[in-house]
């Protein structure tokens, strides 16, 4: 469902200038959902790697789109959440000896 919502947001606002915060929230939720499923060991190795790669890609995209946010704004707070999510993902990858392809 998150991927469908990202597609709709992309169609409505291709440059992410108006829906940037909304899109970033969806990207964080997609990451959170995927990590939860991966932690339950619900998929085989290839599917897991693909999902984790997609998660990191979405978080990096959110981080870039939130860079212009001013300190103390809602976007800035979301940027902090994105950064902590990236740190959490990297720690999970390290703990589980998982290497993702470069992005």
Secondary structure by P-SEA (a helix, b strand, c coil): caaaaaaaaaaaccccccaaaaaaaaaaaaaaaaaaaaaaccccaaaaaaaaaaaaaaaaaaaaaacccccccaaaaaaaaaaaaaaaaaaaaaaaccccccc
